[in-house]
Amino acid sequence: MLESWWLSATLLKENQTLLRELHAEPFTEKDSGILESYLAKIRRDGVPKHADMKQRLDQLAENNTAMVTLIKACSPRAKAAAFVAEGISFATIRRRGTIAGTR
């Protein structure tokens, strides 16, 4: 369980770093979110020119998938109902296609 907690904390920290990068220049477009900025950039310049941004977005998605897997694995052993509720909330948001922290 401790290993899962450590891995989860590591993934969250990595996501925070990725999100800070994606919310800054050169990744953001004026008055747009991360995904809207990415779409505008690839439509304007093509996908290959923005491979670095796609790589960061892919890493966010992979981290979120790993966290959902950890939550599901730990939920049956969770002693706090709040853990289970937060895990369900995170997994539900992820299924709807929202990248954690982009809102």
TORFIDO-316937 format. One record per atom (N, C-alpha, C): residue in one letter; x, y, z. Coordinates in steps of 0.1 Angstrom, whole numbers, plus 5000, padded with zeros to 4 digits. Each point is the difference from the previous one (the first is absolute). Last residue first. Layout:
! TORFIDO-316937
AXYZ
...
This chain:
! TORFIDO-316937
R491452204842
R498850105001
R500450105011
T502849634989
T500050094989
T498850105001
G501349625030
G500750125002
G499950104989
A499249504989
A500050055014
A500850135001
I497549854956
I501349975005
I500050075014
T495649814973
T500750115006
T501349965005
G496549714981
G501050064991
G500750125005
R496749675020
R499450104991
R500950084991
R501649685032
R499249934989
R499350104991
R502450165038
R500949954990
R499249944989
I497650135038
I500550124992
I500949954989
T498649675029
T498950054993
T500450124991
A503149825031
A499849914989
A498950054991
F500850245039
F501150024991
F499849914988
S496849965034
S499950134994
S501150024990
I500149625027
I498949994990
I499950134992
G503149995035
G500449924990
G499049984989
E498950235039
E500950084992
E500549924988
A497349785032
A499350104993
A500850084991
V502249685027
V499249944990
V499250104992
F502350165037
F501049954990
F499249944988
A497650135038
A500450114992
A500949964989
A498749705034
A499050014989
A500350124991
A503649705029
A499350135000
A499050014988
K503049635006
K499350015013
K499150135001
A502049674957
A499950135006
A499250005013
R500949644967
R500750005013
R499950135007
P498149944956
P499449895009
P500750005014
S501650324967
S498750035005
S499449885009
C504350014973
C500050035014
C498750025007
A500649914952
A500749905008
A499950025015
K498350334971
K499249884999
K500649885008
I502550404995
I498850025009
I499149885000
L503749994971
L500449995015
L498850025009
T499350064954
T500349865003
T500449985014
V499450444985
V498749935000
V500249855004
M503950254992
M499450045013
M498649935001
A502349954959
A500749935011
A499450035013
T498450244963
T499649854999
T500649925011
N501350454997
N498649995005
N499549864999
N504350094982
N500050025014
N498649985006
E500450014953
E500549885006
E500150005015
A498650394978
A499049904998
A500549865006
L503050374999
L498950025009
L499049895000
Q503449994968
Q500549965013
Q498950025011
D499150144956
D500049865001
D500549955014
L500350464990
L498649965002
L499949855001
R504250174991
R499650035014
R498649975002
Q501749934957
Q500649915009
Q499650035015
K498650294966
K499249874999
K500749905010
M502250414994
M498750025007
M499249875001
D503950004974
D500450025014
D498750025009
A499749984952
A500249875006
A500350015015
H498850334962
H499650015015
H500149865007
K501150074953
K500650125006
K499750015015
P498049654971
P501549985003
P500650125008
V495350024984
V500349925012
V501549995003
G497850434975
G500249864997
G500549935013
D498650474994
D501449974997
D500349864996
R495550195011
R500750114993
R501449954995
R497249715024
R499350044988
R500750104992
I501749865042
I500249904990
I499250034987
K499750315037
K501449994995
K500149894989
A495950055022
A500250124992
A501449994994
L498849665031
L499349994987
L500250124991
Y501950025043
Y500649894992
Y499349994986
S498250295032
S501250054994
S500749904991
E496249875024
E499650094989
E501250064994
L500749735037
L499649924989
L499550094988
I501350215041
I501149924995
I499649934987
G497250445009
G500649905009
G501049914993
S498950534988
S499649864997
S500649915011
D500750504992
D498649975004
D499649864996
K504550104978
K499350105008
K498549965002
E503549614994
E499550114991
E499250095009
T504249645015
T498650055000
T499850114990
F504349775006
F498949904998
F498650064999
P504950165008
P499450034987
P498749924998
E500250215042
E500650014986
E501049884998
A496449895037
A500950114997
A500450004985
H497349665022
H499350135002
H500850124997
L501749554999
L499050024989
L499250135001
E503349885034
E500750024986
E498950034990
R498449885042
R500750135001
R500650044986
L498349575005
L498950104998
L500650145001
L502949635008
L499550014986
L499050104997
T501449935045
T501150064992
T499650014985
Q497049785028
Q500150145004
Q501050074992
N499749534996
N498950074993
N500050155003
E503149735023
E500450014986
E498950074992
K499149905045
K501050114999
K500550024985
L497049655009
L499350135002
L501050114999
L501749564998
L499250034988
L499350145001
T502349845038
T500950034990
T499350044987
A497449845036
A500650145003
A501050044989
S498349564997
S498950104997
S500550145003
L502949655011
L499950014986
L498950104996
W500549905046
W501250074995
W499950024984
W496649755021
W499950145004
W501250084995
S500149544994
S498950064991
S499950155003
E502949755028
E500550014986
E499050074991
L498649885043
L500950125000
L500650024987
M497349625005
M499250125000
M500950135000
